[in-house]
C-alpha cells in the first residue's frame, strides 16, 4: 500500500479534529477518528455527523469513528487534534499503538502550563522516535468543514517532510504552505489566542474599532518580540501562522478566545463566560506565556494584562487604565 493510500489516524473528535479527519478522507483514504467520549462516538457513528461540535457537515464515507485507541494501530500518519493541555496525556495513551517513525502532526495551539514546554517539545518527550510537525494558521473548523477556501502552514524541522505531509493532506479548498520553522509556527498559534481575548474584551467593553485595531497591531508587536527571543524566523510571524491567524482570531466570534473576551468585556462572570465559550486555549496559555516572556526579558503588556484579568489580580477597567497609562515611546516591533 502506498503512503498516499495508507491509513491516517486523527486523535480528538472536537470540531477541528472532525474537520481535519474529513479533509484527510477526501480522496478516499481510510481515516480513523478517535474520541474519548463513547456516547458521542456512538452518536457520530449512527448519525454520520458530529452534531455536537461540527453540525451540518456529514462525515466522509471512508472515515471511521472510534473510542478504542487500539484502532489507530497501523496508521502511517497521526494528527493530534486534542487540546494543548491534554496532548501529553493523550499521546502517552496512544504511544503503544503508534509505530516508530510515523509522523505526528500537532494540531493544537498552546504551551503546556505545567512544564512551560512548547507542544513539539512535549511530543519529543513522549514519542522521541516519531518526527513532529505543527499545523497552524487562519482556519476555523466550520470553514474547513464546509469547503471554504483556507490557507494554513504545516511545519517540520525537515522541510521535505513538511512539504510531503502537506501534499498528502491537500484538498482543492485548502492550500498548505510548508515551513521548517516549527518554533515560529507554534509560537504564533499559542500567543494569538491570548491576544484575541484582549481584543474581545475591548470589543465587549465598547471601546470601539480603533482600540481593537490598536490592540491587534501592538499585540502583533508583542508576538514578534516573543518569537524573536525564542528563535522564530521573522517571516514566519509575518505569515499565515502569525499575523494571519492573529487577524482571524481577533475578528470573529467564531473564535472561542475572542468570544470569551467579548463576554468578559460585557460583564459576564468568569465561570459563565467559560461555560458559554467552551474550551478557551488562550485562558490556559496566558500565565505560561507571560512567565516565559518574563524569563527572557520580553515586554508583553497586553498579554500580561489579560493574565492579570483572568487571575483576578486586576479588574478589566484597571487593566485598561494601566495600558493607557504606559509611557509613550517610539513605535517599533522590537
VOPAGU-2260 file (C-alpha; in pm, 1 decimal, decimal comma):
REM VOPAGU-2260
SITE   aa  ch    i         X         Y         Z
SITE  UNK   A    0       0,0       0,0       0,0
SITE  UNK   A    1     144,8     338,6     -96,1
SITE  UNK   A    2     178,2     614,3     162,0
SITE  UNK   A    3     -89,1     819,8     -14,5
SITE  UNK   A    4    -344,8     540,8      40,6
SITE  UNK   A    5    -231,4     412,4     380,0
SITE  UNK   A    6    -449,3     483,3     686,2
SITE  UNK   A    7    -442,7     810,4     877,3
SITE  UNK   A    8    -547,2     849,3    1241,1
SITE  UNK   A    9    -686,4    1165,6    1400,0
SITE  UNK   A   10    -691,1    1197,7    1778,5
SITE  UNK   A   11    -962,8    1426,6    1910,5
SITE  UNK   A   12   -1324,4    1433,8    1794,0
SITE  UNK   A   13   -1390,2    1802,0    1852,1
SITE  UNK   A   14   -1473,6    2045,3    1572,3
SITE  UNK   A   15   -1117,1    2079,9    1447,6
SITE  UNK   A   16   -1036,6    1709,4    1470,2
SITE  UNK   A   17   -1353,7    1621,3    1279,9
SITE  UNK   A   18   -1288,3    1879,8    1009,1
SITE  UNK   A   19    -932,0    1753,6     965,5
SITE  UNK   A   20   -1046,0    1391,0     958,5
SITE  UNK   A   21   -1293,5    1471,7     681,9
SITE  UNK   A   22   -1020,3    1656,8     494,8
SITE  UNK   A   23    -781,7    1361,7     527,2
SITE  UNK   A   24   -1052,6    1125,9     397,5
SITE  UNK   A   25   -1141,0    1343,8      96,8
SITE  UNK   A   26    -954,7    1128,3    -155,4
SITE  UNK   A   27   -1096,4     804,3     -15,5
SITE  UNK   A   28    -811,4     741,1     227,5
SITE  UNK   A   29    -911,6     531,1     526,6
SITE  UNK   A   30    -918,6     759,5     829,8
SITE  UNK   A   31    -976,4     660,7    1190,4
SITE  UNK   A   32   -1107,8     939,7    1414,3
SITE  UNK   A   33   -1064,9     869,5    1784,5
SITE  UNK   A   34   -1261,0    1044,0    2059,2
SITE  UNK   A   35   -1259,1     983,2    2432,7
SITE  UNK   A   36   -1637,9    1004,3    2485,1
SITE  UNK   A   37   -1800,5     670,3    2387,4
SITE  UNK   A   38   -2150,7     819,8    2384,0
SITE  UNK   A   39   -2050,2    1097,1    2145,6
SITE  UNK   A   40   -1865,5     849,8    1923,2
SITE  UNK   A   41   -2168,7     618,2    1912,8
SITE  UNK   A   42   -2390,4     911,0    1812,0
SITE  UNK   A   43   -2145,9    1015,4    1538,7
SITE  UNK   A   44   -2132,7     660,5    1402,1
SITE  UNK   A   45   -2512,4     634,2    1396,1
SITE  UNK   A   46   -2583,6     981,8    1257,0
SITE  UNK   A   47   -2274,7    1019,3    1031,7
SITE  UNK   A   48   -2219,7    1372,8    1161,3
SITE  UNK   A   49   -2058,3    1535,7    1463,3
SITE  UNK   A   50   -2377,0    1709,5    1573,4
SITE  UNK   A   51   -2220,3    1835,5    1895,9
SITE  UNK   A   52   -1914,4    2006,8    1750,7
SITE  UNK   A   53   -1947,9    2032,8    1371,1
SITE  UNK   A   54   -2318,6    2026,6    1281,1
SITE  UNK   A   55   -2422,0    2026,4     918,7
SITE  UNK   A   56   -2101,2    1865,0     791,9
SITE  UNK   A   57   -2151,8    1495,1     702,2
SITE  UNK   A   58   -1870,8    1253,7     782,9
SITE  UNK   A   59   -1675,4    1127,9     482,0
SITE  UNK   A   60   -1759,3     771,4     368,2
SITE  UNK   A   61   -1405,3     643,3     435,5
SITE  UNK   A   62   -1399,6     790,5     787,9
SITE  UNK   A   63   -1444,1     554,6    1082,9
SITE  UNK   A   64   -1505,6     689,2    1433,8
SITE  UNK   A   65   -1399,5     500,5    1744,9
SITE  UNK   A   66   -1343,3     531,0    2118,5
SITE  UNK   A   67   -1088,2     248,1    2109,4
SITE  UNK   A   68    -730,3     375,9    2079,8
SITE  UNK   A   69    -613,4      36,8    1955,8
SITE  UNK   A   70    -793,6     115,8    1629,9
SITE  UNK   A   71    -522,3     364,8    1533,5
SITE  UNK   A   72    -259,8      87,3    1507,2
SITE  UNK   A   73    -113,8      67,5    1159,9
SITE  UNK   A   74    -171,8     434,1    1075,1
SITE  UNK   A   75     110,5     590,5     874,2
SITE  UNK   A   76      27,1     943,7     988,9
SITE  UNK   A   77    -119,3    1077,6    1314,6
SITE  UNK   A   78    -297,4    1412,0    1352,4
SITE  UNK   A   79    -314,3    1511,8    1719,1
SITE  UNK   A   80    -615,7    1743,3    1749,5
SITE  UNK   A   81    -667,1    1712,0    2124,6
SITE  UNK   A   82    -648,3    2029,7    2339,0
SITE  UNK   A   83    -298,7    2160,9    2408,2
SITE  UNK   A   84    -307,7    2079,3    2779,8
SITE  UNK   A   85    -427,0    1724,4    2705,7
SITE  UNK   A   86    -161,0    1648,5    2444,3
SITE  UNK   A   87      87,8    1478,1    2676,3
SITE  UNK   A   88    -172,8    1250,8    2835,0
SITE  UNK   A   89    -335,4    1158,1    2505,0
SITE  UNK   A   90      -4,6    1076,4    2337,7
SITE  UNK   A   91     105,6     863,4    2632,1
SITE  UNK   A   92    -212,3     659,1    2593,7
SITE  UNK   A   93    -171,5     637,5    2218,2
SITE  UNK   A   94     202,3     560,6    2220,0
SITE  UNK   A   95     170,6     177,7    2233,9
SITE  UNK   A   96     -32,5     188,3    1912,0
SITE  UNK   A   97     196,6     421,1    1712,0
SITE  UNK   A   98     488,2     270,1    1520,0
SITE  UNK   A   99     832,3     430,5    1540,5
SITE  UNK   A  100     896,5     675,5    1258,7
SITE  UNK   A  101     530,9     760,8    1198,3
SITE  UNK   A  102     496,1    1140,4    1174,7
SITE  UNK   A  103     269,4    1313,9    1425,8
SITE  UNK   A  104     114,3    1647,7    1329,1
SITE  UNK   A  105      26,4    1865,0    1629,3
SITE  UNK   A  106    -297,9    2048,6    1551,7
SITE  UNK   A  107    -348,8    2221,0    1888,4
SITE  UNK   A  108    -229,9    2572,3    1973,3
SITE  UNK   A  109     -82,2    2641,7    2313,8
SITE  UNK   A  110     205,6    2593,5    2557,7
SITE  UNK   A  111     198,6    2325,9    2827,5
SITE  UNK   A  112     126,9    2503,3    3156,0
SITE  UNK   A  113     284,3    2253,2    3394,6
SITE  UNK   A  114     622,1    2235,0    3219,2
SITE  UNK   A  115     644,3    2556,5    3016,9
SITE  UNK   A  116     725,4    2344,4    2710,7
SITE  UNK   A  117     614,0    2411,6    2357,4
SITE  UNK   A  118     399,7    2131,4    2220,4
SITE  UNK   A  119     663,1    1995,4    1983,1
SITE  UNK   A  120     892,4    1950,5    2284,2
SITE  UNK   A  121     614,6    1773,7    2475,2
SITE  UNK   A  122     574,8    1532,5    2185,1
SITE  UNK   A  123     952,1    1477,0    2168,8
SITE  UNK   A  124     946,7    1368,2    2533,3
SITE  UNK   A  125     658,3    1124,5    2486,5
SITE  UNK   A  126     738,4     992,8    2136,1
SITE  UNK   A  127    1109,5    1056,6    2075,5
SITE  UNK   A  128    1119,6     823,3    1774,6
SITE  UNK   A  129     838,5     998,1    1587,9
SITE  UNK   A  130     901,4    1313,9    1383,2
SITE  UNK   A  131     684,1    1605,0    1492,1
SITE  UNK   A  132     509,7    1853,5    1268,0
SITE  UNK   A  133     289,3    2150,2    1359,2
SITE  UNK   A  134     -23,5    2264,7    1175,1
SITE  UNK   A  135    -134,0    2622,0    1235,7
SITE  UNK   A  136    -281,8    2922,7    1062,7
SITE  UNK   A  137    -608,4    3105,0     995,6
SITE  UNK   A  138    -858,4    2823,4     964,4
SITE  UNK   A  139   -1187,0    2784,3    1150,2
SITE  UNK   A  140   -1317,8    2428,6    1170,6
SITE  UNK   A  141   -1653,3    2527,8    1021,4
SITE  UNK   A  142   -1484,7    2689,5     720,6
SITE  UNK   A  143   -1262,3    2389,2     655,1
SITE  UNK   A  144   -1552,8    2151,2     711,5
SITE  UNK   A  145   -1776,6    2338,3     467,9
SITE  UNK   A  146   -1511,7    2350,9     196,0
SITE  UNK   A  147   -1447,5    2725,0     213,6
SITE  UNK   A  148   -1107,8    2847,8      86,8
SITE  UNK   A  149    -837,1    2833,6     351,8
SITE  UNK   A  150    -457,4    2856,5     364,3
SITE  UNK   A  151    -255,5    2720,3     656,0
SITE  UNK   A  152     105,0    2637,8     744,9
SITE  UNK   A  153     249,5    2293,1     812,5
SITE  UNK   A  154     594,5    2297,5     970,2
SITE  UNK   A  155     851,4    2028,0    1046,4
SITE  UNK   A  156    1223,1    2053,6    1116,5
SITE  UNK   A  157    1270,3    1854,8     795,2
SITE  UNK   A  158    1126,5    2087,0     530,1
SITE  UNK   A  159    1092,1    1798,1     285,3
SITE  UNK   A  160     875,1    1611,7     536,4
SITE  UNK   A  161     656,3    1918,3     586,4
SITE  UNK   A  162     611,7    1950,9     210,4
SITE  UNK   A  163     528,7    1582,1     171,9
SITE  UNK   A  164     272,9    1589,5     452,0
SITE  UNK   A  165     110,2    1898,4     305,1
SITE  UNK   A  166      82,0    1728,3     -32,7
SITE  UNK   A  167     -71,6    1422,7     129,1
SITE  UNK   A  168    -341,9    1626,0     304,8
SITE  UNK   A  169    -406,6    1870,3      20,0
SITE  UNK   A  170    -763,6    1922,0     -95,5
SITE  UNK   A  171    -898,8    2171,5    -350,6
SITE  UNK   A  172   -1011,1    2427,0     -89,6
SITE  UNK   A  173    -713,1    2419,4     149,6
SITE  UNK   A  174    -370,5    2542,9      45,5
SITE  UNK   A  175     -85,0    2411,1     259,6
SITE  UNK   A  176     232,7    2616,5     289,3
SITE  UNK   A  177     529,3    2424,8     428,9
SITE  UNK   A  178     797,6    2552,6     666,3
SITE  UNK   A  179    1091,7    2427,1     871,1
SITE  UNK   A  180    1033,6    2691,1    1143,0
SITE  UNK   A  181     847,9    2473,4    1392,5
SITE  UNK   A  182     906,4    2712,5    1681,3
SITE  UNK   A  183     778,1    3015,8    1494,2
SITE  UNK   A  184     462,0    2838,7    1378,9
SITE  UNK   A  185     373,2    2712,9    1726,7
SITE  UNK   A  186     451,2    3048,7    1891,2
SITE  UNK   A  187     214,1    3226,6    1653,9
SITE  UNK   A  188     -64,6    2981,5    1731,3
SITE  UNK   A  189     -17,9    2999,3    2107,9
SITE  UNK   A  190      28,2    3374,5    2151,0
SITE  UNK   A  191    -253,8    3486,3    1924,2
SITE  UNK   A  192    -510,3    3311,5    2145,0
SITE  UNK   A  193    -413,5    3525,2    2444,2
SITE  UNK   A  194    -416,8    3842,5    2236,6
SITE  UNK   A  195    -760,8    3755,5    2095,1
SITE  UNK   A  196    -900,6    3756,5    2448,3
SITE  UNK   A  197    -773,7    4113,0    2488,3
SITE  UNK   A  198    -939,4    4227,2    2165,1
SITE  UNK   A  199   -1262,2    4052,5    2262,6
SITE  UNK   A  200   -1262,9    4229,6    2598,7
SITE  UNK   A  201   -1213,4    4565,6    2428,1
SITE  UNK   A  202   -1499,0    4497,4    2186,3
SITE  UNK   A  203   -1725,8    4382,0    2467,0
SITE  UNK   A  204   -1642,2    4693,7    2667,5
SITE  UNK   A  205   -1748,2    4907,3    2373,0
SITE  UNK   A  206   -1405,8    5067,4    2329,6
SITE  UNK   A  207   -1451,5    5093,8    1954,4
SITE  UNK   A  208   -1291,4    4964,5    1635,9
SITE  UNK   A  209    -991,4    5196,4    1671,8
SITE  UNK   A  210    -896,6    5047,6    2008,6
SITE  UNK   A  211    -935,4    4693,8    1874,0
SITE  UNK   A  212    -713,8    4773,2    1574,7
SITE  UNK   A  213    -451,4    4921,4    1805,2
SITE  UNK   A  214    -458,6    4610,4    2024,1
SITE  UNK   A  215    -410,5    4384,5    1721,9
SITE  UNK   A  216    -115,3    4591,6    1596,5
SITE  UNK   A  217      55,3    4623,2    1934,4
SITE  UNK   A  218     -31,4    4263,4    2016,1
SITE  UNK   A  219     147,8    4159,4    1699,9
SITE  UNK   A  220     449,6    4358,3    1819,5
SITE  UNK   A  221     442,4    4154,4    2141,7
SITE  UNK   A  222     412,6    3829,6    1948,4
SITE  UNK   A  223     707,2    3931,9    1731,1
SITE  UNK   A  224     928,6    4019,1    2028,7
SITE  UNK   A  225     842,4    3692,0    2198,3
SITE  UNK   A  226     910,5    3496,5    1881,1
SITE  UNK   A  227    1248,7    3662,2    1829,4
SITE  UNK   A  228    1350,2    3572,9    2185,2
SITE  UNK   A  229    1276,0    3207,4    2118,7
SITE  UNK   A  230    1437,0    3181,3    1777,1
SITE  UNK   A  231    1137,3    3218,9    1547,2
SITE  UNK   A  232    1200,3    3345,8    1195,7
SITE  UNK   A  233    1050,9    3693,9    1134,5
SITE  UNK   A  234     899,2    3582,2     805,3
SITE  UNK   A  235     705,4    3306,2     981,2
SITE  UNK   A  236     546,8    3552,1    1222,8
SITE  UNK   A  237     451,2    3779,2     932,5
SITE  UNK   A  238     283,0    3486,9     760,2
SITE  UNK   A  239     -25,2    3271,3     795,7
SITE  UNK   A  240      57,4    3115,3    1132,2
SITE  UNK   A  241     144,3    3451,8    1286,7
SITE  UNK   A  242     -22,1    3764,9    1154,2
SITE  UNK   A  243    -279,6    3572,3     951,2
SITE  UNK   A  244    -405,0    3368,7    1244,7
SITE  UNK   A  245    -397,3    3672,6    1473,9
SITE  UNK   A  246    -619,4    3873,7    1239,3
SITE  UNK   A  247    -868,2    3586,8    1204,1
SITE  UNK   A  248    -885,9    3508,0    1573,9
SITE  UNK   A  249    -922,8    3872,1    1676,1
SITE  UNK   A  250   -1200,2    3948,9    1431,1
SITE  UNK   A  251   -1471,6    3688,5    1466,9
SITE  UNK   A  252   -1694,5    3545,9    1738,1
SITE  UNK   A  253   -1627,6    3205,2    1578,2
SITE  UNK   A  254   -1304,7    3227,3    1775,7
SITE  UNK   A  255   -1365,0    3091,1    2124,6
SITE  UNK   A  256   -1090,5    3313,8    2261,7
SITE  UNK   A  257   -1244,8    3628,2    2113,6
SITE  UNK   A  258   -1595,2    3519,4    2218,3
SITE  UNK   A  259   -1471,2    3455,9    2573,0
SITE  UNK   A  260   -1312,1    3801,0    2590,7
SITE  UNK   A  261   -1625,6    3957,4    2442,0
SITE  UNK   A  262   -1836,0    3803,6    2718,8
SITE  UNK   A  263   -1595,3    3922,1    2988,6
SITE  UNK   A  264   -1594,5    4272,1    2843,2
SITE  UNK   A  265   -1972,9    4279,9    2859,8
SITE  UNK   A  266   -1961,8    4195,5    3229,1
SITE  UNK   A  267   -2036,9    3823,5    3215,2
SITE  UNK   A  268   -1896,6    3646,5    3523,6
SITE  UNK   A  269   -1584,7    3439,3    3453,1
SITE  UNK   A  270   -1744,2    3098,7    3511,0
SITE  UNK   A  271   -2038,5    3180,6    3286,2
SITE  UNK   A  272   -1809,4    3314,9    3013,2
SITE  UNK   A  273   -1604,0    2993,1    3023,0
SITE  UNK   A  274   -1918,1    2778,4    3010,7
SITE  UNK   A  275   -2055,3    2970,4    2713,3
SITE  UNK   A  276   -1733,1    2976,7    2511,5
SITE  UNK   A  277   -1622,7    2617,7    2572,8
SITE  UNK   A  278   -1253,4    2532,9    2553,6
SITE  UNK   A  279   -1055,1    2858,9    2556,6
SITE  UNK   A  280    -692,7    2772,1    2484,2
SITE  UNK   A  281    -576,0    3128,8    2548,9
SITE  UNK   A  282    -702,9    3117,7    2906,1
SITE  UNK   A  283    -477,6    2819,7    2972,7
SITE  UNK   A  284    -182,1    2970,3    2787,3
SITE  UNK   A  285    -174,1    3325,3    2926,6
SITE  UNK   A  286       9,9    3254,2    3252,2
SITE  UNK   A  287     281,3    3036,6    3096,9
SITE  UNK   A  288     322,2    3277,5    2803,3
SITE  UNK   A  289     378,6    3569,3    3041,6
SITE  UNK   A  290     612,2    3360,0    3257,2
SITE  UNK   A  291     827,3    3261,7    2959,3
SITE  UNK   A  292     832,5    3624,1    2839,2
SITE  UNK   A  293     949,2    3748,0    3177,7
SITE  UNK   A  294    1220,3    3482,0    3186,1
SITE  UNK   A  295    1355,2    3616,3    2857,2
SITE  UNK   A  296    1301,1    3982,1    2944,8
SITE  UNK   A  297    1035,8    4027,8    2675,6
SITE  UNK   A  298     789,8    4312,5    2734,2
SITE  UNK   A  299     432,4    4188,2    2674,4
SITE  UNK   A  300     197,7    4438,0    2842,9
SITE  UNK   A  301    -119,0    4325,1    2663,4
SITE  UNK   A  302     -66,0    3956,7    2738,2
SITE  UNK   A  303      26,2    4048,9    3096,4
SITE  UNK   A  304    -294,1    4249,9    3132,2
SITE  UNK   A  305    -500,2    3955,6    3004,3
SITE  UNK   A  306    -338,3    3723,3    3255,3
SITE  UNK   A  307    -397,9    3975,5    3536,9
SITE  UNK   A  308    -767,8    3991,5    3447,0
SITE  UNK   A  309    -802,2    3612,6    3423,3
SITE  UNK   A  310    -631,9    3561,2    3758,6
SITE  UNK   A  311    -841,4    3846,0    3903,1
SITE  UNK   A  312    -536,1    4048,3    4001,7
SITE  UNK   A  313    -683,8    4341,6    3810,7
SITE  UNK   A  314   -1033,3    4439,5    3707,5
SITE  UNK   A  315   -1092,0    4495,4    3337,6
SITE  UNK   A  316   -1117,4    4870,6    3385,8
SITE  UNK   A  317    -796,3    4877,8    3591,6
SITE  UNK   A  318    -614,4    4676,8    3325,1
SITE  UNK   A  319    -731,3    4915,4    3051,9
SITE  UNK   A  320    -625,5    5215,1    3259,9
SITE  UNK   A  321    -282,1    5062,4    3321,4
SITE  UNK   A  322    -226,8    5000,6    2949,2
SITE  UNK   A  323    -327,2    5354,8    2857,9
SITE  UNK   A  324    -102,7    5499,4    3128,6
SITE  UNK   A  325     212,8    5335,4    2993,9
SITE  UNK   A  326     482,9    5588,7    2895,7
SITE  UNK   A  327     484,9    5693,7    2532,1
SITE  UNK   A  328     770,9    5555,2    2324,3
SITE  UNK   A  329     875,5    5515,6    1959,0
SITE  UNK   A  330     671,1    5265,7    1762,1
SITE  UNK   A  331     868,6    4957,3    1667,8
SITE  UNK   A  332     825,8    4583,1    1671,5
SITE  UNK   A  333    1143,6    4508,0    1865,5
